[in-house]
Amino acid sequence: METKTKQSIEQFKGQTRLPKFAIPTSYDLYLKLDLTACTFSGTVQVNLNIIEHTKFLVLNVLELDVHQVWFTNSNHQTYKPCDVVVLDGEDEILVLGFDEVLSVGDGVLGIEFSGALNPHLKGLYKCTYVDGGVKKNMAVTQFEAVDARRCFPCWDEPALKATFKIRIDVPSELTALSNMPIADERLNENIKTVYFEESPVMSTYLVGVVVGVFDHIEETTADGIKVRVYCPVGKSDKGKFALNLAVKALDIFTRYFSTPYPLPKLDMVAVPEFSAGAMENYGLITYRENLLLYDDLLSSANMKQFLTIAVSHEVAHHWFGNLVTMEWWSHLWLNEGFATWISYMATDIIFPEWKIWTQFLRQTADGLHMDAMEQSHPIEVEVHHARSIEEIFDDISYKKGSAVIRMLQGYLGDDMFQKSLSLYIKRYAGKNAKTEDLWCVLSEESGLQINSMMDDWTKKNGYPVISVKSKDDILEFEQSQFLSSGLCGGGLWIVPITVSIGSYIKCKTFLLEKKSQKLDISELVQSPHQNKSTFNEKNEEKCDEHFWVKVNIEQSGFYRVKYEDKLAARLRKAIESNCLSATDKFGVLDDTYALCVACEQPLSSLISLMDVYRKELDFIVLSKLINVCYKVVEISGDAIPDLVNDLKQFFINLLLFSSEKSGWESIPGESHLNALLRGEVFLALVTFGHDKTNKEAVQRFQALLNDRNTPLLSADTRKAAYIAVLLNTSTTNRNGFVSLLKLYREADTVQEKEPLLRCIASCPDPNIVLEALNFMLSEEVRDQDILYVLAGLRSEGREVAWRWLKENWDLIFSKYGAILLHQFITYILTLFCSNEKAEEIEEFFVSRVHRSFTRNLKQSIEEIRLKARWVENIRQEQSLPELVKQLALKK
C-alpha cells in the first residue's frame, strides 16, 4: 500500500464515531446459514446518501471476511474500491478507498461477506438445543450494543437509522423469524428462502434474526397486532402467562403514550442460550427461557414477578428506545431508565395487589449504593469506545435512571408527566433524541425550567445526603454529596423535599436549592387534627405525641437523609408504634445502613434500629431487614468474628415472628406477597443457622428426593432447603452436594435448574466450592447460567474462588464475553474486605485489564476498600459487644 493511502487510512483510526461522508437510508440484507458447519455468508446492499464529495466510505465490520465490494451511483456507474482495509483491532471498521471521487447524491454500496456463527452469545451466534436426545444448533442474534457489525457490514450507530429488507436461506424444517412478518417463502429442495417485509426505520442494534425449532401460541390484540410466543417444542403451554402479559402491556403503552404500537406483529422467543435477560429487537423480543416460560408449580412467586417486569420492560422499549431512540450511547438511560420505570407502572396496573411500587424501592436502593461510590458515573456518561459501552448497562443507567424519573414524576404530577411523554414520543417518533430534547418537552408542557433542575441529576455523579435538625418549630436542612468513602464530595442539587410531621396529613413540600435552608413548621405542630382518613387513623394521636419527622415521604426522592439523634430516636418510636408506611420504614433502615457503611454512624446505632422491626410482617420491609442482616453478618466475620454467632441469634429472633405467621406451606388463596415473604424468611433462618428450621428444611428436602412433586417443598421454599443441605455438607460428608447435582442433572426445566445452580457454590467447605466452580465451567452448565453459580458464592469460599479465578483467567477471558466477565469479577472480588487483598487484586490485573471491564474492576476494588474501612471502624466500637449479647438474649 502506498504511503499516501496509508496516511489517508490512518485518519480513521481511534475515532469514537464514524465519519459522516455517507448516511445509509435502507439495507437489503441476504444471509445464508450453515448450521452444521456453524458458518454464514451473505450480501448486503445499502442505499446511501453521499452528503459530501469523498474518496472513502467508512463503516463498521468485526470478524467478517469481506469478499467483494462495489458502489453504484444514481447514474448507474459502478466503482470498485482500490483499497479494502478491515481494521478489526480497536477500531472495528471497514475502510473503502476509491480512485474516483464519489459525488454528492444517492448510490448503492454492495458487499459480499462471510463469517462464523460464534459461541460467545453476541453478534450472529450459535446456541444448542436438544431434540429427541440429539444436540442440535440454532442461530440467534444479539446486536446491542455494537455487534450488528459481527453479522453484516453496516453503519452500526443508533443515530444512523434505516429501513431493513431481510431474506434468509435456512434448512426447510426450521422456523426463521425476524423483525417483520414473513412476506414470502420459496422452497428449493431442502433449503427455503424466507423473505421478510421491509421494516420501518430503525437502528442496527435492533435488527433481529432467530432460526430454530419452536412451538408457538398466539393472540391478536384489539388493535389487530398479532402477538406470538415461541417456546421449545412441547412447552408452548409455558408461554401463556407471558403472552397474556404482552397483550395487556401493548394496550397499556398504546394508551399511555397516545401512540399505536408501530409494527404489525410482536414475536417473543425463548432462546436456550442468551447473555443478558432479554433484548428488545424491534418486533422480535428474545428472552432467556426462564424469563419467558412460566410454570404454575415450578416457578416461584419471585420468578413470576421478575418475568412480569421483564416482559413489560421489553414491550415498553418499542416506544422508548425503538420508536424514539437515543442519539448516542451516552443517552442510554433514555432507553433503560424509562423502560425500567414504566415496566413497574404496567405491572402495577396488571397486578395492583402486588404493591409493586413499594418493591421499586429496591431499584432505588441499588442505584443509591452504586452512585455513592467514587467509581460511579453520571447517568449521561461519555462513551469514547465501542467496547466500553457494555459497562454502562448498569445500576446507574437502569436503577438510578428509573429512580430519578420516578422523582420527577412525583414532582410534576402524574397527568402532566404522561401528557409530556406522549408529546415527546409523537415529536421524535422514528427519530433520535438526546436527554435535552426530553427536558425541553417537559419544560414546554409544565412551564418549569426542568433542564436546570435535572442537569445536576443526569450530568454528574452522585446525589446528596440531607442532614436534618430541629430547633423549636424550625427544621434546618443541609445538603452535601453522599460518598460511602466518607470523603467530602462537591456539588449542589435542586432537591424536591417532602416532609411529614407526626402524621401523613401534616406534610410540606419544597425545593431545596441552596446548601442549607430552614422550614417553619409551627403551623403543623400546633394545628388541631383534621379529618384523618389517609393513614392509620388509630395511631395518629399516639404518633403525634412523639412529634416524629420523616423526610423523603414514600422514598420518592433520590437522596439520603441523616437525622440528628433526637429526631432519629423519635423515628424509631414511630416505627415501633407502627406509625410509618412500609416504604418509609424501608427508607429509614436503608439510609441508616448506608450511613453505617460510610462510617458516619456506628454499627450499634444500626442494630438498635433493627431491633424495632421485630413484629414486622410487610414483605418489602422484611426483605430490606433480611438484606441488612446478611450484610452485617458478612462484615462481622472479618470485623468481630467472636460476636458473629450472637449476631446471628439476634437476627433469628427478629425473624421468628414472621416465620411462624407464614409457615412452610402455602395457603390456598394467599397473597403473592406472602409467598415472596415465605421464601426469603426461611432462607434467612437457614442461613443464620436456626436449628429447628434447618432440620425441617433437610426433612422436606428428603421428601423432594423421594417425590419430585411433593407438596412439602414449594418453588418458593426450595432454595432454603438446598442451602440447609449444603450447610451440612463437607468433604467428608458429600451427600448433600451429590444430591443437588443429581437433581440438576435429572431436571428438565429451567425453573428447576436455576435455583439449584444459585446454591451449589454456597457450601462453607472450600473443597466443595472448588468442585462447584469447576462444574460451572463444564459442558453441563450453559454459559449464560454461569452467573447463577457465581451469585451463590459466600465469604467462606472467597479464597478458593480467587485462587481458581487466577488459575483459570486466560481461559475465562478468551471464552466469555464482556457481560459474563463482569460477573466473574464482581461476584468473586467483592467477597473480600481488606486493603491487602485489594492491592493483590490490583497487582494481578495490571497486565490483564481490558476496556470492556475497566470500570467494573475499579468499582469492585473500591467496594473492597470501603468494606475494609468499615471493618476497622466496627473494631473501634467499645460498647458493641455488650449490646450484641443483650440483643441475642432478647426474645
N, C-alpha and C positions, 0 to 999 in steps of 0.2 A: 504493500500500500504506500502511496506517495506520502511524503512528509506533510504536504499541504492538506491532503484529505484527512490524515491522522489528526492534525490540529483542528480541522473542522469538526471531527467527531468528538474530540476532547471537550469541546464546549458544552456537550450534552451530559457529561458525567457529573455526578454529585448534585444534581438538581432535585429539589423537593417535588416539583411538578413538571408535567410535560410542557414543551413549548407549544404555543398556540398558532402554529402556521396553518393547521388544518383542524377542522371540527367535524366529527362524524355525525351524520344525521340518521343513517339506518345501516343495519347489518343483515346480510343474508348469510346464514351460517349452516354449513353441512358437516355432519360428524358421522364417521363410520367406526363402530365399536367392534373390537375383537375381545370378547370376554374370556376366551381360553388363553390367548397369549398376553392378555392384560395390556393391550395397546389400543391406540385410536389414531385415525388420520382424518383430515378434513380440509375444507376450503372455506375461507371467509371472503365475502365481497362487501366492502364498506363504502357506502356513498359518503363522499367527503365534500365539505365546503372549504376550498382553499381560500383563506382570508388575507394572506399576503404572499407575494412572489417568493418562492423558496426553491432551493435545490435539495432540500431534505424533508423527509417525513419521519417523525419520531413517535413511536407508540410502545406499548408495554408487551413484553414477552418474557416468559420464565420457563425453563426446562422444556422447551419445544424445539423440534428441528424444523427449520424453515427451508422449503424446497424450491418453490418458485414464487416470484413476485412480479406484478405488473401494475401499471397505472394507466387508466384510460380517461382522457379529458372529455369535456362536453362536445368537442368536435370529432370524437371517436378516434383521436390519435392515441396510440398506445406507446408507453415508455417503459423500458426495463431499467431498473437501477444499476448503476455501475458498481455500487458498494452495498452489500447487505451485511451489516455488522450486528451480531447479538451480544449485548453486554449483560450477561447473566448476573454475576457477582453482586455488587451493592446496588447496581442501577436498574436491573431488570427491564431493559429497554431494547428495542429493535430500531437501529438507525438505517434508513434507506437513503443513499446518496444518488442523485441523478446528474447526468451530464447537462441536461437541459433544465432551464428554469420552468417550474410548474406555475402556470399563470393563475391569477385570481379567478375563482369560479368553481363550478361543480365538477366532480370527477369520481371515478370508482377505483379503489385500491383492491386488488385481488391478491390473496396469499394462500398457497398450499402449504400444509404443515402436518406434522405428526408428533406423537408423544406417548408416554406410558401412563397407564392408569396407576397412580401412585398408591402406596399403602398408608399414607400419612394423614388421611381424613381431611385433605384440603385440595382445592382445585377440582379436577375431574378424577375421582378416586374409586378404587375398587373396595367393596366390602363383601363379606361372605354370609351366606345363609345356608341352612341345612334343609334339603329336600329329599324325603324318603331315606334318611340316614346318609345321604351324599352331600358333601360340602360343595356349594356352587358359588360362582361370582355374580355380583351385580355391580352396577355403576351409579354413582351419586355425585352431585356437585355440591361444594361448599366454597363459595366465592368471596364472602365477606371475611376480611376487609378487602384484600388486594390479591385475590387468587383466581379471578377470571382469566388473568394473563397466563395461567398454567394450562388453560384449556384451549384458548384461541387468541391470536394476536388482536389487541384491542386498545382503545384509549380508556384505561382502567382507573378512571377518577369519577367520583359521584356526580360532579357538575356536568360531565360530558354525556348527557342523556341522549338516547337514540331509540329508534324502534328496532325490533328484532324479529326476523323471519327465520325459523329454525326447521331443519329436517334432519332426520337421524336414520341410519341403517342399523337394524338390530335383528337378532335371531327371531324368527316368526312367532315362537312360543312365549316371548317375553312382552311385558307391558312397558311402553315408553310414555313418559309424562314430561311435560314442560310447562312453561308459564301460561300458555294459551290452550284453548281446546284444539283437538285434532281436526284438521281441515280435510285430510285425505290419507288413505293408506294404500300402498301398492305392494303386491307380493311378487317376489322373484325367487322361485324355488323356496329355500328355507330362510331367506332374508326378506324382511319387509322394510320398506321406506315409509316413515311416518312424517307427514307434513303438518306443521302446526300453523294456526292462524298468526298473522302479524300482530305483534304486541303494541300497546301504546308506548310512548316514550318512557324509558326507564334507565337507571344506572346499571352498569355492567355487573356490579356486585349482587344484583337482584335476579340475574338470569339463573334459571334452574333447569336441571335435567335429572331424571331418575329412570333407570332401566332395570327391571327385575320381575319377579313373580309375586303377584299380590291377589288377595280377595279385596273387594271393596263394597261399601254401603253408601247410599246417597239420599239426599233430601233436596228439595227445591224450596228456596225462600219465597216469601210473599212477593218479593220484587223480581222473581224469576231467575235468581242466581242458583246454579247447580253446585251443591256442596257435596264433596265426596271425601270419605276417609279410606285410605288404602292400608290394609293390615297384612301381616304374614298369613299365608294360606291356612284356612281353618280357624282363624281368630277374629273374623270380622265382627262377631258379637261384642268383642272387647273395644270396638271403636264407637259404639253407640253413644256413650256418655259424651265423648269429645265432639261427635257430630252434632249432637243436640246443643252443646255449648256454642259451637261455631255459628250455628244458625241464629241463636239468640244474640250473640255478640255482634254479628253483622247488622242486625236490626238496631241494636243499642247505638252503635257508632254512626250508622246512617242518620239516625235521628239527632244524635248529639252534635255532629258536625254539619248537619243540614246538607249533606253531600252524599250522593249514592256511592255504593261500592263500585270501583272503577272498571272491573273486569266481568266477563260473562260467567266465569266459574271460579271456584276455590277448591283446590285439592289439598288434602293434608295427608302426609305419608309417614308411616312408621319405618324408620331406617335402622337396620340392625347394628350399624356402627356409625357413630356420629360424635364429633369432638365437643361441640357445645351442647346446649339443652335443646334448642330448636332454632330454625332460621326462616325468616320471613320472605323467602323468594316470592316475587310477585305472582300470586295465583297458585303457588306450589310450595306450601309450607312443609318443611322437613323437620322431623322430631326424632329424638331418641325414643325407642319403643315405650319406655316406662313413663314418658310424658304425653303419650297419646292413647295408650291402651289402658283401660280401666277394668278391674276385676272386682266384683262385689265382695267376694270372700277374701281375696289375697291382697287387695290394695288397702293400705292403711288410710285413716282419715287424713293424715298429713299429706299422703301422696295424692289423694283426691283433691285436696286444696291446691297443692302445688301444680297439678295438671290443669285445674280450672284457671289459675292465674296465668299459666304459660300459654294456653290456647287464647285467652283474652288478649294477652300481650302481643302475640304474633298476628292475630287478626287486626288489632289496633294499628300495627305498623303499616297496614295497607293505606291508611290515611297519613299518619305521622311517620314518614320515612320513605314509603314507596311512592305515594302521590305527590307529597311535598317532601323533598329530600334535602338533607344538609348539603351546603355548598362544598364543604371540605371536612375532613375528619376531625378538625378542631371543634366542630359543632356536633359531634356525635351525640352529645347529650340531648339534642333536639329530637333525635330518634329514640334513644334508650330511656332517658329520664321521663319523657312524656308517655311512652308505651308502658313503662312500669307504673306510673301514677294512674293512668286510665284503665289499666288492667284490674286494679283494685276497685275502681269505680264500677266497672262492669260486673265484677264478682259480687260486689255489694248489692247490685240490682238483681242479679240472678239468685243469690243466696243471702238475703238480708239477715237471716238468723245466725250466720257465721260471724257477724260483727267484725268484718274483715278490716275496717279502718283502724280498729284497735291493734290488729296484728301488723298493720302497716308500720307501726312504731318500731318494729324490728328492722325494717329497711332504714328508717331514720337513724336508729342506734348504730347500725353498721357504717352508715355514711359518716356520722359524727366521730366514730372511732378512727376511721382511716384519715379523716380530714384534720385530726388533731396531731397528726404526725408531721415531722419536718419534711419527710419524703412524700408528702401528698402532692397534688397538682390542682390547678384551677379546673372548674367544670369545663371551661373553654380552654383547651390546652394546645400549645403549639405542637404541630406534628411535622417533623422535618424529614422523616424517612419512613418508607412504606412498612418496614418490618417492626417499627416501634409502635405502630397503630394498635397492635394486639394488646399492648399493655394498658390502653385506656378503656378497654371493655371491663371496667372495674367498679368498685363500690362508689366511686365519685360520680362517674357518668350515669350509672343506674340509680344508685340509692340516694346520694346527696342530690343529684339532679331531680329525682322524683319528690324528695322532701322539700326542696326549695319551691317547686311548682305547687305543692300542697300548701305551703306557707303563703304564697302569692294568691292562690285561690281563696284562702281564708281571709286575706286582707281585702281583696276586691269584691268578694261575694260570688256565690255560685252562678247566678244569672249573668252577671257582667263577664265573668270568665268564659262561660260557654259561648256567649254571643261573640266575644273577641276571637276565640279559637275557630269558630265557624267561618268568620270573615277571613282569618289568616289562611285556612285551608282553601277557601274559594279563590283568594287572591293569588296564591302560589301553586295551585293545582297544576301538575305536570312540569313544575319548575323546581329550582333550588332556592334555599333560603338560608340566611345567617341568623344568629341569635338576635341581632339588632332589628331584623325585619319583624320578628315576633314582638319585640318590645314596642316598636312603632305602632303596630296594630292595637296592642293593649293600651298604649297611651292615647291613641285617637279615640278609642271607644270609652275609656274611663275618664279622660280629661286630666289624668295624673301623669307626672313625669316618671314613668316606670323604668326607663333605662337608667336614670341617675340613681334610683333606688336599687336596681338589680345588678348593675355592673359589678359592685363590690362582691356580690354573692357568686358571680359566674367567672369573673376575670382574674380573681386572685384566690390563693389558698386560704383555707381556714374559716373560722367563724368565731363569734365572741362568747365569752362567759360573762353573764350578767351578775354582778355582786349586788346583793340587796340588804339594806339596813333599815331599821325602823327607829324613828325618834319622835316621840309624841304622836301626832297624827300625820307625820310626814314619812313617806318611803323614799329612800335615796337609792338610785340605780347608777351603777358604774359599769362600763363595758371595757373589756380588754381581750386580746386574742387568746383563745384557749389552746395550749400546747401540752401534750402528755409529758413532754420532757421537762416541764416546769419553767422553761425559758420564757422570757417576755417577748411576745410577738408584736409586731406593729399592726396598724390597720384600724379602721373605724367603719362600722356598718350602719346602715339605716335599718333599724330593727323594729319589726311590728311586735310590740309588747302587749300581752294580755295578762290581767291580774284579777284574781278572786280574793276577796277579803272576808274570810269567815263563812262564806256562803256562795253558792253558784248564782245567786240572784244579785249579788253585790260585785259587779265587775267593772273594770276600767280597761280601755284600750288606748294606746297612743304610740307614736313613732319615737323611738329613742334615736336621735340624730347626732347627738354630741357624745363626748366621752362620759359625761355624767349628767344626771337630770333628777329633779325632785318631783314627787307627786303628792299632792294634798289629798288625803283620804278621809278627812274629818266627817264629811257628809255621809260616807259609807259606814263609818264606825258608829256614828251617833243616830243614824236614821232608824225609824221604827220598822218592824217587819212588815213586808208587803205580802201579796199573795205568793205562797211558796209551792208552786206546782211543778217546779222543774226537777229538783233532785233531792231525794232522801228526806222527805218532809219531817219524819220523826226525829231525825238527828240534828235539825237546823239549830234549835235552841242550845243544845249541848255543845255543838261545834262553835257557835258564836262566843261562848264563854271563853274559849281558848284563843280567840282572835287569831286564827291562822291566816297566813298569806301564802297563796300559791301563784307563782309567776309562770307564764307559758301554759295557759289553760289548755287541756287536752293535748299537750305537747305539739301544738300546731306550728311552732317556730323552730327554725334550725339553729338552736343555740343551747348553751348550758346555763344553769342557774346555781349560784353559790349563795346560800343564806347565812347571815350572821347566826351565832349559836342560839340566841333566844328564839329566833324565827324557826330555825331547824328543829328545836325542841318542841315547839307548838305544832309543827307539821307532823312530827312523829306521833303526837297525841291525836291529831286529826285522823291519821291513818289507823291508829289503834281503835278509834271510835267509829271507824267506817264512814267518815265524812267526805272522803275524796273519791272521785270516779276512778275506775280501773286504769284509764290512761294516765291520770295524774299520779296514781300510786306507782305505776311503771316509771314515770318520768323522774320522780323523786329518787327512786332506787338507782336508776340508770345514771343520773347526774352524780349522785354520791359515789357510786362505784368509779366513775371516770375521774372524779376529783381525788379519789383514793389512789388510783393507779398513777396519777400525776404527782403524788406525794403532797397534795395540797390539803388533804385530810388524813387522819390516821386510820389504820385498819380497824381499830377498836370502835371508831365512830361508825364505820360501815356495818360491822357485825351487830352493834347495838341497834341500828336501824332495822336490820334484817329480822331481829327478834320480834318486832311488832307485826310481822306478816304471818304469825303462827296460824291464824284462823282463816287465812286467805283461800278462796275457792275459785276466783276468777282465773281463767286459763292464761290470759296474756300476762297477768301479774306474776302468777306462779312460774310461768315459763321464764320470765326475766329473773326471778328469785333463784330458780334452779341453775340458770346460766351463770349467775354471780357466784353461787355455791361452788360450781365446777372450777371457776377461775381462782377463787380463794384457796381451794384445796390444792390446786396445781402450783400456785406460787408459794404456798406454805410448805410444800415438800422440800423446797430449797431454803426458805427463809427461817421457818420454825418447825423442823421435822418432828420434834418431840411433842408438838401440840396438834399434829395432823389428826390423830385418832379422836381427840376431844372435839376438834372442829367438825369432823365427820359425824360424831354423835349429836352435836348441836344441830347440824343440818338435817339429820334424820328426824330429830324431834320436831323441827319446823314443818316437815312434810308428812308426818304420820296422820295428822288430822285429815288432810285432803285424800290420802291413800285409803283411809278407812271409809270415807264418804264415797269414793269411786269404786273400790273393789276391782278384782281381776277381770271379771266377765262383764260384757256389755249388757245393757238393759234394753229390752225392746222399746223403740221409740225415743231413746235418749238423744240428747243434742250432739251435734257434730263436735262442739267444744268439749263436751265431757269425754268423748272418745280421744280427742287430742290430749287432754289432760292426763288420762289414764296412762297412755304410753310414756309421757315424759316423767310422771311422778314415780312410776315403778322402775323405770330405767335409772333414775337418780338414786332411789333407795338401794337398788342392787349395787350401783357404782360406789356408794358410800359404805357398803358392807353391812347393811341391815340383815341380821342373821335370819330372821323369820321370812323376810321377803326373798332372800337368796334361796332358802330351802324350798319355798313354794315355787319359785321360778324353775329350779332344777327338776322338780317333780313334774311340772307342766311340760317341760322340755322332753322328758322321758315319754310323756303321753303323746307328744308330737312324733317322736321316733317310732312309736308303736302304731300310730294312726295319723297320716298326713292331714286328715280332715277333722282332727279333734276340735271340739268347741272350747276346749280348755285353754287354748292359746290362740288368741285372735291376731290379726295382722298388726294391730296397734301395740300388743304386748310382746310380740316375738323378739324384738331387739333386746328387751330387758332379760328375757330368758337366755338368749345367746350370750350376752355379757356375763350373766351369772355362771354359765357353764365355763366360759373362758377364764373367769377369775379363779375357778377351781382346777385349772389346767396347768400342768408344768411338764418339764422334760421327763420326769419320772412317771407322770400320770397324764398321758396324751389323749385319753379317751374323748374329752370334750372337743378338742381340735379336730380329731379324726371324724367325730360325728358331724361336725359342722361342714367339713369338706364333703362328706358323704351326702348330706342334704343338698349341698350346692350342685354336686355332680348329677344328682337324681332330679333336681328341679328342672321343669321345662318352661317356666315363665320368668320374665324379667322381674315381676312383682315378688317372687320368692328369692331370686338370686341376689338382688340389690341389698336387702338388709343383711344377708349373710356376709357379703363382701365388706359391708360397712363395719363388721365386727371382728373379722378374723385376725386383724393385726392388733387387737386390744388386749391381748394376753399380757400379764405382768412378767412372764418369763421371756427373757431376751432371745433364747434359742427358738422358741415358738414364733416370736416376732420375725426373726430372720427367715424362718421357714415360710411364713405368710408372705413376706416380701418377695422371696424367690418364686413362690407360687403365682404371685401377681404378674410377674413377667413371663409366665409360661403361656403356652398356646391355649390353656383352659380359660384364661381371662381376656376378654376383648380389650383392646387398647383404650376404648372410651370408658371402660369401667375401672381403670386403674385408680382414678381419683377417689372412688368409694373406699378402696382399701387404705389409701394414704390418709383419708379423713378419720379413720379409726385409730390411728397411732396415738399412744399415750406417753406421758413423760418417762415411764419405766422402760420404754423401748427406744428412747431417743438416741442413746449412744450407739446401739447396734444399727439403728436406721441410718445414722450419719456415716458410720463406717461403711455400710453397704452402699450408700449413695456415692461415696468417693470411689469405691472399688468399681462400681458399675457406671460411672458418669459418662465415659466415652460412648458406651452402648446406648445409654438413655438419650444422650444429646443427639446421636445420629439417627435414632429410631423414632423419637416422638416430636411432634410439632410444638410450636410455641405455647399453645394453650395448655397442653399436658405438662410441658416443662415447668410452667408456673406452679402446678400442683405439687410436683416433687419438691421444689424449693420452699414453698410456703408451708406445707404440712410437716416437713421434716425439720427445717431450720428453726421455726418459731416455737418448737418444743423446749428450746434452751433458754436460760436466763442468767448468763454470766458474761462479763466483758471478755474473759479469756476465750470463751467459745466463739464470741463474735469475731475476735481477732483471728482465730484459727480458720474460721469460715472465710473471712476476707482474704486471707493468705491463699487458701485453696483456689478461690475464684479469680485471683489476679490475672492468671493466664487463660482463664476459661470463660470469662464474661462475654455475653453476646447481646447485641442491641435488642433482641426480642424479649430479654428478661432483665435488663439492667435495672429498671425502676423496681421491679418485683424483688430483686435480690437486695437492693438498698433498703426497701421497706422491711424486709424480713430481718435484716441485721439491725435496723433501728428498733424493731419490736423486741429483739433480744436485749438490747441495751436498756430499753425502757423498763423491762422486767427486772434486769439486774439492779437498776436504781431502786425499784420498788422493794426488792428483796432486802437491800441494805437499810431502807427506811423502816421496814417492818421489824428488823432486828433491833432497832433502837427503841422500840416501844416497850417501856418497862412495865406498864400496867396490863399489857396484853395477856400474859399467861393466866393471871388470876381471873380476868374477865372470861376468857375462853372456858376455863374449868368450871366457872359458875354457870355459864350458859349450857354447857354439856350436861350438867346435873339437873337443869330446869326442865320439868316435864310439862 
